[in-house]
Amino acid sequence: MDNKLPLKYMNGESAEEYKKALGAASIENIEPLVQYIQKQKDFIEDNRNMF
């Protein structure tokens, strides 16, 4: 939030996909995790009426 990055909503339905991306990522290659996060919905955009 301090960096003004969008909040991403990660639900339990994608937990296996998250674990797979996390397992495939490494210090040298974070791309699997980045791709997973980019596919997630923007929490604030999806819940504008709450703000």
C-alpha positions in Angstrom: 0.0 0.0 0.0 2.9 2.4 0.8 4.1 1.9 -2.8 0.6 2.6 -4.2 0.5 -0.9 -5.8 -3.0 -2.4 -6.5 -4.3 -4.8 -3.8 -4.8 -8.2 -5.4 -7.5 -10.6 -4.1 -6.2 -14.1 -3.8 -9.0 -16.5 -2.8 -8.7 -20.1 -1.6 -9.9 -21.4 -4.9 -6.5 -20.6 -6.5 -4.4 -21.9 -3.6 -3.0 -24.8 -5.6 -2.1 -22.5 -8.5 -0.4 -20.2 -6.0 1.6 -23.0 -4.4 2.7 -24.3 -7.9 3.9 -20.8 -8.9 5.6 -20.3 -5.6 7.4 -23.7 -6.0 8.5 -22.8 -9.5 9.8 -19.4 -8.6 13.3 -18.8 -7.3 15.6 -15.9 -6.5 16.9 -16.1 -10.1 13.4 -16.4 -11.7 10.4 -14.9 -10.0 8.4 -14.9 -13.2 6.0 -17.8 -12.3 5.0 -15.9 -9.1 4.7 -12.6 -11.0 2.4 -14.2 -13.6 0.2 -15.7 -10.9 -0.2 -12.4 -9.2 -0.9 -10.5 -12.4 -3.8 -12.9 -13.1 -5.5 -12.1 -9.8 -8.3 -9.6 -9.6 -7.7 -6.1 -8.3 -9.5 -6.0 -4.9 -10.2 -2.3 -4.8 -11.4 -2.2 -8.4 -13.8 -5.1 -7.8 -15.1 -3.6 -4.5 -15.2 0.1 -5.3 -18.6 0.4 -3.5 -16.8 -0.4 -0.2 -14.6 2.6 -0.4 
